[in-house]
Amino acid sequence: MNDRQNPYDPYQQQPQIIGYDEYGQPVYQQQGQQQYDPYAQQQPQQPQHDGQPQQGYGYDPYAGAQQQYDPYTAQYTQQEAQPTQQQGYGYDDGGYGTYGTYGQDAGGTAVDGSTQQWNAPQAPAAPAPPVPEPRSEPEPAADAAVPGPRRADRDYRTEQFSFIEEPDEDSEDVIDWLKFTESRSERREEARRRGRNRMVALIVVVALVIVGGAGYLWFAGKIPGVSGQDEKGATATGPQKRDVIVVHLHNTKKGGTSTALLVDNVTTEQGTTVLLPNSLAVAADDGSTTTLGTSVDDDGSTGTRESIDTLLGTSISGTWRLDTPYLENLVELVGNIEVDTDTDVPDTKKGAAPLVRKGEGQTLSGQMAVAYATYQGAGEPETKQLMRFGQVMRSVLRKLSEDPKAATVTIETLAQILDPSLPEQDLGASLAKLAGHAKVGAYKTELLPVQSDGTLTEKATASVVKDVLGGKVKAPDQGAAVRVGIKNATGDTKGTEAARVQLVNGGYAFVDGGKAAAAASSQVVYGTAEDKAKAVEVAKTLGLPETAVKKGEPAANADVSVALGQDYKIPEQTS
């Protein structure tokens, strides 16, 4: 049946959707509701009196004094009298074709709690008798409108309440921060570890450099007070490697020769020129005694080299015959030399100025160098001329290249005929090494002192033969003759010659040790245990008792030293 208050009209126009509220629900246009006119005159808000229900979401200030009667409004209002007012989903069922909107009160108008949505007021319905409303206690005003409970028959989608499923970003931020701090700590620790490793590696490298540098300086002998320089200036002890060549300067104009030994001490890196006087007594090819000057002229380079080896206990690698014209060319090739001359050298031309002036740092050409090296003034000993020859050789080495190839080219340019024992390549290499010593000041010149009879003195044996030429003479090569030094202490000059003949006939190498004060008994001295048997055989050869053999310090240039005393019997056939 139709409701008398709001009869159902089947031809009534269906409500039209005019919008959606904030929850996504449609808002329908009410029947008879007028469109909102923003310029219409607004009605003043009715004051709230005691006993009247508080208006909810359905309050419409533009509805005027007359509002549509809703029989359910009074009952619903009574339910709202709670400490906190909750508003329901009011609707108007006076007519079955008209539906109330969310939050509509008895007035028939919809008002949103946060943003008001204005609907046109409905047309006034048929008047209905007033229904007495029960009085109720005044309710406290709510701070804010809160929507009431949702109706069960409404279908709300989940996406309309997306705020319920909002992700918690704080947990992600905390995880990211923990990861960041952890990775930052790891990076710092890794940086510290790399820094420590680099520091340890740097310390190790520095230590290795220091140790290597100190080892090199020690090996090179450049640490003061340890080795090297001290060894160069001190007595050479122990086995050392030496390269020795003999050079003979032949004066093609005046005649005569000058002999020197060029010694390269590889161990101490020291170069030395040892000057040998022509009066030095050496053994000839037949075993007889002769002078060095005579040996050079008669026996040639090979015989002289062997005689010097036997006398001095050296091991000469080759002979360099240097005639005065080649010396002149050599000085010109190296670009003149500078020498501290000790005398004026006159010119060969009469009335001419001196060819060489006395003074320090005199520049000498090839011709001047030859004149100074061969000059011996009137009444001067031979040693003076030898010292000048040594000065020229040292100055030439200073100007010569220390590169073996360049030095070899210089020697080849001389176009001289060399001894087969010393080819151009070997001579160039030897001179280059000596040139390196001369350029740094590690070079000296020594004169071998001899006695008037040509024999060596004790000083010569100790300072030159032992220190410069090799110290303790090594044992001869396998099959080589044993060198026997003879010192005559018999008081008879024939004793030396008699002993020489006996030794040469016995296959020994004779070394003249000169004379000594007369002694009653003879002595045969050997140095090592290996030489004891040799010393015994030498004693038997000379007719001396075996009790004369003793261990001691033989001469530096001999394997066995014999001091002939008055107990030595000179053979009658040699007397």
C-alpha positions in Angstrom: 0.0 0.0 0.0 1.0 3.5 -0.6 2.1 5.6 2.2 -0.3 8.5 2.7 2.5 10.7 3.8 4.6 10.0 0.7 2.6 8.2 -2.0 4.6 6.1 -4.5 4.5 7.4 -8.0 5.6 4.9 -10.6 6.0 7.6 -13.2 8.2 9.7 -11.0 11.6 10.4 -12.4 14.4 8.2 -11.0 17.0 10.0 -8.9 20.0 11.3 -10.8 23.6 10.8 -9.7 25.1 14.3 -9.2 28.5 13.3 -7.7 30.5 11.0 -5.3 31.4 11.6 -1.8 34.9 11.2 -0.3 34.3 7.5 0.2 33.4 6.8 -3.4 29.6 6.5 -2.8 27.2 8.1 -5.3 25.2 11.1 -4.3 21.7 11.3 -5.8 19.6 14.3 -6.6 16.6 14.4 -4.4 13.1 14.9 -5.8 12.0 18.4 -5.7 15.5 19.5 -4.8 16.5 22.7 -6.5 19.9 23.3 -7.9 22.3 25.2 -5.8 22.3 28.9 -6.4 25.4 30.6 -5.0 23.7 34.0 -5.3 20.6 33.1 -3.4 19.9 34.7 -0.1 21.3 32.6 2.7 19.1 31.9 5.6 20.4 32.5 9.1 21.3 29.5 11.1 18.7 28.6 13.6 19.9 28.7 17.2 20.1 25.5 19.1 17.7 25.1 21.9 17.5 22.8 24.7 15.6 19.7 24.0 16.1 19.9 20.3 18.3 17.3 18.6 21.7 18.4 17.3 22.0 18.6 13.6 24.3 16.1 11.9 25.6 15.7 8.4 22.2 16.3 6.9 22.0 19.9 8.0 21.1 22.2 5.2 21.2 25.9 6.0 19.5 26.8 2.7 16.5 24.5 3.3 14.5 27.2 5.1 12.0 26.8 7.9 10.1 24.0 6.3 11.8 20.6 6.2 10.5 17.3 5.0 9.1 15.1 7.7 11.0 11.9 8.4 9.3 9.6 10.8 12.6 7.9 11.6 14.4 11.0 12.6 13.2 11.2 16.1 14.1 7.7 16.9 17.5 8.0 15.4 18.1 11.2 17.2 17.5 9.5 20.5 20.1 6.9 19.7 22.7 9.6 19.1 22.5 10.9 22.6 25.9 9.4 23.5 29.0 11.0 25.0 30.5 11.0 21.5 27.9 11.6 18.9 27.9 9.0 16.1 25.8 9.7 13.0 24.4 6.8 11.0 23.7 6.4 7.4 20.3 8.2 7.3 17.8 7.7 4.5 14.3 8.7 3.6 11.9 5.9 2.9 8.8 8.0 2.8 8.7 7.3 -0.9 10.1 3.9 -2.1 11.7 5.6 -5.1 13.7 8.1 -3.1 16.9 7.0 -1.2 18.7 9.1 1.4 22.4 9.8 1.0 25.3 9.1 3.4 25.1 11.3 6.4 21.5 12.7 5.6 19.4 13.8 8.5 15.8 14.5 8.8 16.1 17.7 6.9 16.8 15.8 3.7 20.1 17.6 2.8 23.6 16.0 2.7 26.6 17.8 4.3 30.1 16.3 4.3 32.0 16.6 7.6 35.3 17.9 6.1 34.3 19.5 2.8 30.6 20.5 2.5 28.7 19.3 -0.5 25.8 21.5 -1.2 22.6 19.9 -2.6 19.6 21.8 -3.9 16.7 21.8 -1.3 13.8 19.5 -2.0 10.5 20.9 -2.9 8.1 21.0 0.1 6.1 17.8 0.5 2.6 17.4 1.6 2.0 18.7 5.1 1.9 16.1 7.7 0.6 16.3 11.2 3.3 17.0 13.7 4.5 14.1 15.8 5.4 14.9 19.4 9.1 14.3 20.0 10.4 13.1 23.3 12.5 15.5 25.2 16.1 14.5 25.6 19.0 15.8 27.6 21.3 18.2 25.8 24.3 16.5 24.3 27.8 17.9 24.4 29.0 19.4 21.2 31.4 17.1 19.3 34.8 18.4 18.4 34.6 17.0 14.9 32.2 15.1 12.9 33.1 11.4 12.8 31.3 9.0 10.4 29.1 6.4 11.9 29.4 2.6 11.6 29.2 1.3 8.1 26.1 -0.5 7.0 26.5 -4.1 6.3 24.5 -4.0 3.1 27.0 -1.5 1.5 29.7 -3.0 -0.7 33.0 -1.0 -0.2 36.1 -1.9 -2.2 39.4 -2.3 -0.5 41.1 0.4 -2.6 38.8 2.9 -1.1 40.6 2.3 2.2 44.1 2.4 0.9 45.3 4.1 4.0 44.9 0.8 5.9 47.5 -0.9 3.7 50.0 1.9 3.5 53.6 0.4 3.8 55.7 1.2 6.8 58.6 3.1 5.3 60.3 3.5 8.7 61.5 -0.1 8.7 63.0 0.2 5.3 64.8 3.4 6.3 66.2 1.6 9.4 67.4 -1.3 7.3 69.0 1.0 4.7 70.7 3.0 7.5 72.1 -0.2 9.0 73.4 -1.3 5.7 75.0 2.1 5.0 76.7 2.2 8.5 77.9 -1.4 8.1 79.3 -0.9 4.6 80.9 2.4 5.8 82.6 0.7 8.7 83.8 -2.1 6.4 85.2 0.5 4.0 87.0 2.2 6.8 88.4 -1.0 8.1 89.5 -2.0 4.6 91.2 1.4 4.1 93.1 0.9 7.4 94.2 -2.6 6.4 95.5 -1.4 3.0 97.3 1.5 4.7 99.0 -0.9 7.1 100.0 -3.2 4.3 101.4 -0.3 2.3 103.4 0.9 5.3 104.8 -2.6 5.9 105.7 -3.0 2.3 107.4 0.5 2.3 109.4 -0.4 5.4 110.6 -3.7 3.8 111.6 -2.0 0.6 113.5 0.7 2.4 115.3 -1.9 4.6 116.2 -3.9 1.4 117.6 -0.8 -0.3 119.6 0.1 2.8 121.0 -3.4 3.2 121.7 -3.7 -0.5 123.4 -0.3 -0.7 125.5 -1.1 2.4 126.4 -4.4 0.9 127.4 -2.8 -2.4 129.5 -0.2 -0.6 131.2 -2.9 1.5 131.8 -5.1 -1.5 133.2 -2.1 -3.5 135.4 -1.1 -0.6 133.9 2.4 -0.3 133.0 2.3 3.4 135.7 4.1 5.4 137.3 2.0 8.1 135.8 -1.3 6.8 137.5 -2.2 3.5 138.1 -0.8 0.1 140.1 2.4 0.4 141.9 1.1 3.5 142.9 -2.0 1.6 144.1 0.0 -1.4 146.5 2.0 0.7 147.5 -0.9 3.0 149.5 -4.0 2.6 147.7 -6.4 0.3 147.1 -9.7 2.1 145.4 -12.8 0.8 144.9 -13.9 -2.7 144.0 -11.1 -5.1 143.4 -11.0 -8.8 145.8 -9.0 -10.8 146.3 -8.4 -14.5 149.9 -7.6 -15.4 151.4 -6.6 -18.8 155.0 -5.5 -19.4 155.7 -2.6 -21.7 159.2 -1.9 -23.3 159.8 1.6 -24.6 162.5 1.4 -27.3 164.3 4.7 -28.1 164.7 4.4 -31.9 167.0 7.5 -32.1 169.4 7.2 -29.1 169.0 3.5 -28.4 168.2 1.9 -25.1 165.0 0.6 -23.5 162.8 1.4 -20.6 160.7 -1.3 -18.9 157.6 -1.0 -16.8 154.9 -3.3 -15.5 151.2 -2.1 -15.8 149.4 -3.8 -12.9 145.6 -3.8 -12.7 144.5 -5.0 -9.2 140.9 -6.2 -9.9 140.2 -6.9 -6.2 141.2 -3.5 -4.8 140.4 -1.5 -8.1 143.9 0.0 -8.0 146.2 0.6 -10.9 150.0 0.8 -10.6 153.0 1.3 -12.8 156.0 -0.6 -11.5 159.3 0.7 -13.0 162.0 -1.9 -13.5 165.6 -0.6 -13.8 167.7 -2.0 -16.6 170.3 -3.1 -14.0 167.9 -5.6 -12.5 169.5 -9.1 -12.5 167.5 -11.7 -14.2 168.1 -15.3 -15.4 169.0 -15.8 -19.0 167.8 -18.6 -21.2 170.8 -20.8 -20.3 170.3 -20.1 -16.6 173.1 -17.6 -16.3 172.5 -14.2 -14.7 172.1 -11.2 -16.8 170.6 -7.7 -16.6 167.1 -6.7 -17.7 168.4 -4.3 -20.3 170.6 -7.0 -21.8 167.8 -9.6 -21.7 165.5 -7.2 -23.7 168.1 -6.8 -26.5 169.3 -10.4 -26.6 166.5 -12.7 -25.5 163.6 -10.6 -26.9 160.1 -10.2 -25.4 159.3 -13.8 -24.6 162.6 -14.7 -22.8 162.5 -11.4 -20.9 158.9 -11.9 -19.8 159.7 -15.4 -18.5 162.8 -14.1 -16.6 160.8 -11.4 -14.9 158.1 -13.9 -14.0 160.8 -16.1 -12.4 162.4 -13.3 -10.6 159.3 -11.5 -9.2 156.9 -14.3 -9.0 154.4 -12.6 -11.2 152.2 -13.9 -14.0 152.6 -11.5 -16.9 149.9 -11.9 -19.5 151.6 -10.2 -22.4 154.3 -7.9 -23.7 153.7 -4.5 -25.3 156.6 -3.2 -27.3 156.2 0.5 -27.7 158.7 2.3 -29.9 159.1 6.1 -29.5 157.3 6.9 -32.8 154.3 5.0 -31.7 154.3 6.7 -28.3 154.3 10.1 -30.2 151.3 9.0 -32.3 149.5 7.7 -29.2 149.8 11.1 -27.4 148.6 12.9 -30.5 145.6 10.5 -30.8 144.4 11.1 -27.2 144.8 14.9 -27.7 148.0 15.9 -25.9 148.7 15.3 -22.2 149.4 17.3 -19.1 152.5 16.5 -16.9 154.1 18.1 -13.9 157.6 18.2 -15.3 160.6 18.3 -13.0 163.2 19.6 -15.4 163.7 21.5 -18.6 164.3 19.4 -21.7 166.5 21.1 -24.2 165.8 21.1 -27.9 168.0 19.1 -30.2 168.7 22.2 -32.2 171.4 24.4 -30.8 170.5 27.8 -29.4 166.7 26.9 -29.5 164.5 27.3 -26.5 163.9 24.3 -24.3 161.5 21.8 -25.8 159.8 21.1 -22.5 159.6 23.6 -19.7 159.8 22.7 -16.0 156.5 23.3 -14.2 153.2 22.0 -13.1 150.5 21.1 -15.6 152.6 21.4 -18.7 150.8 20.5 -21.9 152.9 18.1 -23.9 152.5 17.2 -27.5 153.6 13.9 -28.9 157.1 15.0 -29.7 157.5 16.8 -26.3 156.1 13.7 -24.5 158.7 11.4 -26.1 161.5 13.9 -25.4 160.5 14.1 -21.7 160.0 10.3 -21.2 163.4 9.5 -22.6 165.4 12.3 -21.1 168.2 11.6 -18.7 170.3 14.5 -17.6 174.1 14.4 -17.2 175.0 12.7 -14.0 171.4 11.6 -13.3 170.7 8.0 -12.3 168.6 5.8 -14.4 165.8 6.0 -11.9 165.2 9.7 -12.8 164.5 8.8 -16.5 162.2 5.9 -15.4 160.2 8.2 -13.2 159.6 10.6 -16.2 158.6 7.6 -18.3 156.1 6.6 -15.6 154.6 10.2 -15.6 154.0 10.1 -19.3 152.3 6.7 -19.2 150.0 7.8 -16.4 149.0 11.0 -18.2 148.3 9.0 -21.4 146.0 6.6 -19.5 144.1 9.6 -18.1 143.3 10.8 -21.6 142.6 7.3 -23.0 138.9 6.2 -23.2 137.8 3.8 -20.5 135.5 2.1 -23.0 137.2 -1.1 -24.2 136.0 -0.7 -27.7 137.1 2.9 -28.0 140.5 2.0 -26.5 140.9 -0.8 -29.0 140.2 1.5 -31.9 142.9 3.8 -30.6 145.4 0.9 -30.5 144.4 -0.2 -34.0 144.9 3.3 -35.3 148.6 3.1 -34.3 149.1 0.3 -36.8 151.9 -1.2 -34.9 153.0 -4.8 -34.9 152.3 -6.3 -31.5 153.6 -9.3 -29.8 151.4 -12.4 -30.4 151.0 -12.8 -26.7 149.0 -9.5 -26.5 146.6 -8.9 -29.5 145.0 -5.5 -30.0 141.7 -6.5 -28.4 143.4 -7.7 -25.2 145.7 -4.7 -25.0 142.8 -2.3 -25.6 140.7 -3.9 -22.8 143.7 -3.8 -20.4 144.4 -0.2 -21.1 140.7 0.8 -20.7 140.6 -0.7 -17.2 143.8 1.1 -16.2 142.4 4.3 -17.7 139.3 4.0 -15.5 141.6 3.8 -12.4 143.7 6.8 -13.5 140.7 9.0 -14.1 139.4 8.6 -10.5 142.9 8.9 -8.9 143.2 5.3 -8.0 146.6 5.0 -9.7 150.2 5.2 -8.5 153.7 4.7 -9.8 156.3 2.6 -7.9 160.0 2.1 -8.5 161.5 -1.4 -7.9 164.6 -0.7 -5.8 167.6 -2.9 -6.6 171.1 -3.2 -5.2 174.2 -2.2 -7.1 174.7 -5.8 -8.2 171.1 -5.9 -9.6 169.7 -8.0 -6.9 166.5 -7.2 -4.9 166.7 -5.7 -1.5 164.6 -6.7 1.5 162.6 -3.5 1.0 161.9 -4.3 -2.6 160.7 -7.7 -1.7 158.3 -6.5 1.0 156.9 -3.3 -0.5 156.7 -4.0 -4.2 156.9 -7.7 -4.9 154.7 -8.7 -2.0 152.2 -5.8 -1.9 151.9 -4.6 -5.4 152.7 -7.7 -7.5 150.8 -10.3 -5.5 152.0 -10.8 -2.0 152.7 -14.4 -1.1 153.8 -16.1 -4.3 151.5 -19.0 -5.1 152.7 -22.4 -5.9 153.9 -22.8 -9.4 151.8 -24.5 -12.0 151.9 -28.2 -12.5 155.2 -29.1 -14.1 156.7 -25.7 -13.6 160.2 -25.4 -12.2 160.5 -24.6 -8.5 162.0 -21.2 -7.9 164.9 -21.2 -5.5 166.2 -17.9 -4.1 169.9 -17.9 -3.2 171.5 -15.5 -0.8 175.2 -15.7 -0.5 176.4 -15.7 3.2 179.5 -17.8 2.7 181.9 -14.8 2.4 183.0 -16.1 -1.0 181.7 -14.5 -4.2 181.9 -17.8 -6.0 179.3 -19.3 -3.8 176.4 -17.7 -5.8 177.6 -18.9 -9.2 178.3 -22.4 -7.8 174.8 -22.7 -6.4 173.2 -21.4 -9.6 174.9 -24.1 -11.7 173.8 -26.8 -9.3 170.2 -25.6 -9.2 169.9 -25.1 -13.0 171.3 -28.6 -13.6 168.8 -30.0 -11.1 165.9 -28.5 -13.0 165.2 -25.6 -10.6 164.7 -21.9 -11.5 167.5 -19.8 -10.0 166.6 -16.5 -8.3 169.5 -14.3 -7.2 168.8 -13.0 -3.7 172.1 -11.0 -3.4 174.6 -11.1 -0.6 174.3 -11.2 3.1 176.6 -11.1 6.1 178.7 -14.3 6.6 176.9 -17.0 8.6 178.3 -20.3 10.0 175.4 -22.6 8.9 173.1 -22.7 5.9 169.3 -22.6 6.1 166.7 -23.8 3.6 163.3 -22.1 4.3 159.9 -23.1 2.9 156.5 -21.6 3.5 153.8 -24.2 3.3 153.6 -27.9 4.1 153.4 -28.7 0.4 156.8 -27.1 -0.1 158.6 -29.1 2.5 159.4 -31.9 0.2 160.7 -29.4 -2.4 162.9 -27.8 0.3 164.4 -31.2 1.2 165.2 -31.9 -2.4 166.8 -28.5 -2.8 169.0 -29.1 0.2 170.1 -32.5 -1.2 170.9 -30.8 -4.5 173.1 -28.2 -2.8 174.8 -30.8 -0.6 173.2 -29.4 2.6 172.0 -31.6 5.5 168.3 -32.2 5.9 168.5 -30.5 9.4 169.0 -27.2 7.6 165.4 -27.4 6.3 163.0 -25.2 8.3 159.6 -23.7 8.0 159.5 -20.0 7.8 158.9 -17.0 5.5 160.7 -17.4 2.2 161.3 -14.5 -0.2 158.3 -13.2 -2.0 159.7 -14.1 -5.4 160.7 -17.7 -4.5 159.2 -20.9 -3.5 162.2 -21.9 -1.4 164.8 -19.5 0.0 168.3 -20.7 0.7 170.9 -18.7 2.8 174.3 -20.3 2.0 176.5 -20.4 5.1 180.1 -21.3 5.6 179.1 -24.9 5.9 178.3 -24.9 2.2 181.0 -26.6 0.2 181.6 -25.1 -3.2 182.2 -27.8 -5.8 185.7 -28.0 -7.1 184.7 -28.1 -10.8 183.1 -24.7 -10.4 185.8 -23.1 -8.4 
